[in-house]
Amino acid sequence: MKNTVYTGLANDDRRIAEELQAMGAFDQPQADEKSALAKMIAAVSEFVTWMRWKGEVGVYGCRVGAAHARRMEAMAA
């Protein structure tokens, strides 16, 4: 359990934390946090998506017809 500051008075904070503990406020397990590797992979994925979208806007002028324009270019090539 973390030492959370509720009132700023050490004795009151301990008493409040003990009462919350007795009422079961901290019974649920702590949520698992993503690992640093998973966060890094997600960030790279979002960056690559942003780069692709940025390129489509630069080439086609908008994102609306980018998928259709790619299909048409692939058929022509």
Backbone bond lengths (Angstrom), bond angles and torsions (degrees), N, CA, C in turn:
res aa  C-N    CA-C-N  psi(-1)  N-CA   C-N-CA  omega(-1)  CA-C   N-CA-C  phi
1 M - - - 1.447 - - 1.527 108.73 -
2 K 1.296 116.18 135.30 1.455 120.86 179.11 1.517 109.58 -78.67
3 N 1.324 116.08 151.13 1.464 120.88 175.03 1.516 108.08 -83.78
4 T 1.313 116.20 91.40 1.449 121.83 -177.97 1.521 109.19 -87.46
5 V 1.307 116.63 141.57 1.465 121.86 178.75 1.522 107.59 -93.40
6 Y 1.319 115.69 117.79 1.464 120.94 178.89 1.520 111.19 -101.86
7 T 1.340 116.60 -46.31 1.464 120.61 -176.57 1.523 112.80 -119.62
8 G 1.323 116.63 -19.61 1.450 120.42 -175.57 1.516 112.57 95.91
9 L 1.301 117.66 -11.92 1.466 122.61 176.94 1.525 107.63 -97.93
10 A 1.326 116.84 122.49 1.469 120.56 -172.24 1.516 112.80 -57.98
11 N 1.314 118.14 -44.56 1.468 120.44 -178.71 1.529 111.46 -65.49
12 D 1.329 116.88 -43.05 1.462 119.86 178.28 1.523 111.40 -64.93
13 D 1.330 116.73 -41.19 1.464 120.28 179.19 1.526 111.14 -61.37
14 R 1.335 117.23 -42.90 1.466 120.53 177.53 1.518 111.38 -63.58
15 R 1.332 116.65 -42.56 1.464 120.60 179.90 1.527 110.89 -63.47
16 I 1.328 117.26 -44.31 1.465 121.08 179.26 1.523 110.06 -63.47
17 A 1.328 117.21 -44.18 1.462 120.90 179.46 1.524 110.85 -62.71
18 E 1.342 117.68 -40.86 1.464 120.88 178.37 1.519 111.09 -64.06
19 E 1.340 117.20 -40.77 1.466 120.49 179.24 1.525 111.00 -67.33
20 L 1.327 117.19 -40.77 1.465 119.68 176.55 1.521 110.96 -62.95
21 Q 1.330 116.78 -40.76 1.461 121.40 177.85 1.530 110.26 -61.79
22 A 1.324 116.58 -43.27 1.463 121.26 179.76 1.523 111.59 -64.76
23 M 1.330 116.77 -31.66 1.465 120.52 179.37 1.522 111.84 -82.59
24 G 1.339 117.42 -6.51 1.461 120.12 176.93 1.510 114.86 89.74
25 A 1.313 117.49 20.68 1.462 120.33 -177.80 1.525 112.67 -66.51
26 F 1.326 117.13 -24.69 1.466 119.98 -175.96 1.528 111.71 -110.96
27 D 1.344 117.77 22.09 1.461 121.16 -175.92 1.526 113.97 -73.79
28 Q 1.312 118.09 -31.99 1.454 120.46 -178.21 1.527 109.96 -69.67
29 P 1.330 116.57 143.71 1.474 118.30 -179.77 1.522 110.90 -67.14
30 Q 1.305 114.57 154.34 1.463 120.13 179.32 1.519 109.21 -68.27
31 A 1.307 116.09 136.24 1.466 120.80 -179.84 1.524 109.90 -65.91
32 D 1.321 115.65 138.06 1.458 119.79 178.44 1.521 110.07 -71.48
33 E 1.304 115.63 137.36 1.454 121.37 179.18 1.524 108.35 -98.82
34 K 1.330 116.06 147.29 1.457 120.17 177.70 1.524 109.95 -63.90
35 S 1.315 115.52 146.92 1.461 119.47 178.19 1.524 109.79 -72.95
36 A 1.312 115.67 165.10 1.468 120.91 179.56 1.525 110.32 -63.07
37 L 1.339 117.17 -36.67 1.468 120.63 178.81 1.524 110.72 -65.13
38 A 1.335 117.03 -43.06 1.461 120.15 179.32 1.526 111.22 -64.06
39 K 1.344 116.64 -39.78 1.465 120.18 177.37 1.526 111.04 -64.33
40 M 1.351 116.46 -39.95 1.454 120.54 -179.36 1.535 110.66 -66.48
41 I 1.326 117.50 -42.49 1.461 120.74 179.45 1.524 110.44 -64.01
42 A 1.330 117.79 -41.59 1.462 121.09 177.86 1.529 110.62 -62.73
43 A 1.327 117.24 -41.02 1.466 120.78 179.83 1.527 110.76 -64.79
44 V 1.331 116.96 -42.27 1.470 120.32 178.64 1.520 110.39 -64.59
45 S 1.333 116.92 -40.88 1.466 120.95 178.43 1.524 111.34 -60.96
46 E 1.327 116.88 -45.24 1.464 120.54 178.46 1.525 111.25 -64.72
47 F 1.344 117.41 -37.42 1.455 120.51 178.96 1.526 111.05 -66.01
48 V 1.343 116.85 -42.06 1.467 120.43 178.98 1.526 110.16 -64.03
49 T 1.328 117.19 -41.55 1.468 120.66 176.92 1.521 110.49 -61.15
50 W 1.336 116.63 -43.53 1.452 119.83 178.87 1.529 110.67 -61.69
51 M 1.342 116.53 -43.04 1.470 120.14 179.97 1.533 110.72 -61.97
52 R 1.335 116.59 -42.16 1.467 120.25 -179.80 1.521 109.93 -63.99
53 W 1.335 116.92 -45.54 1.452 119.81 179.25 1.517 111.22 -64.16
54 K 1.324 116.59 -39.39 1.455 120.47 179.03 1.534 110.04 -61.45
55 G 1.342 116.16 -41.01 1.464 120.58 178.04 1.508 112.37 -65.39
56 E 1.337 116.82 -39.76 1.461 119.40 179.20 1.514 111.46 -65.04
57 V 1.309 117.17 -39.59 1.462 120.32 178.46 1.520 109.39 -66.26
58 G 1.336 116.57 -39.58 1.457 119.87 179.19 1.522 112.48 -65.96
59 V 1.327 117.60 -36.17 1.465 121.21 -177.60 1.515 111.59 -84.24
60 Y 1.339 116.30 -48.33 1.465 120.22 -172.69 1.520 113.51 -97.93
61 G 1.305 118.29 -14.12 1.455 121.00 179.85 1.517 113.98 87.68
62 C 1.316 117.36 -9.14 1.461 121.00 178.51 1.520 108.95 -163.65
63 R 1.315 117.25 169.52 1.458 121.58 177.69 1.518 111.38 -97.68
64 V 1.313 119.04 -11.79 1.459 122.28 -171.13 1.519 111.51 -62.67
65 G 1.297 118.96 -48.56 1.451 121.44 -175.66 1.510 114.04 -104.53
66 A 1.325 118.24 19.58 1.455 120.82 -174.40 1.521 112.16 -64.46
67 A 1.330 118.52 -42.48 1.467 120.99 -179.39 1.526 110.19 -64.70
68 H 1.311 116.70 -42.62 1.481 120.59 179.32 1.536 109.83 -65.58
69 A 1.313 117.38 -42.37 1.462 120.62 -179.96 1.528 110.97 -63.97
70 R 1.324 118.64 -38.65 1.463 120.95 176.78 1.530 111.18 -63.66
71 R 1.332 116.87 -41.11 1.472 120.67 178.10 1.525 110.48 -62.64
72 M 1.319 116.40 -43.56 1.464 120.17 -178.58 1.525 110.65 -65.86
73 E 1.336 117.45 -38.91 1.464 120.27 177.56 1.524 110.94 -67.12
74 A 1.313 116.78 -37.65 1.467 119.89 179.27 1.518 110.95 -67.52
75 M 1.321 117.99 -35.42 1.481 121.51 178.80 1.524 110.37 -70.24
76 A 1.335 116.79 -34.53 1.458 120.83 -177.07 1.541 111.24 -76.74
77 A 1.309 116.68 -25.23 1.464 119.72 -175.69 1.489 113.34 -83.24
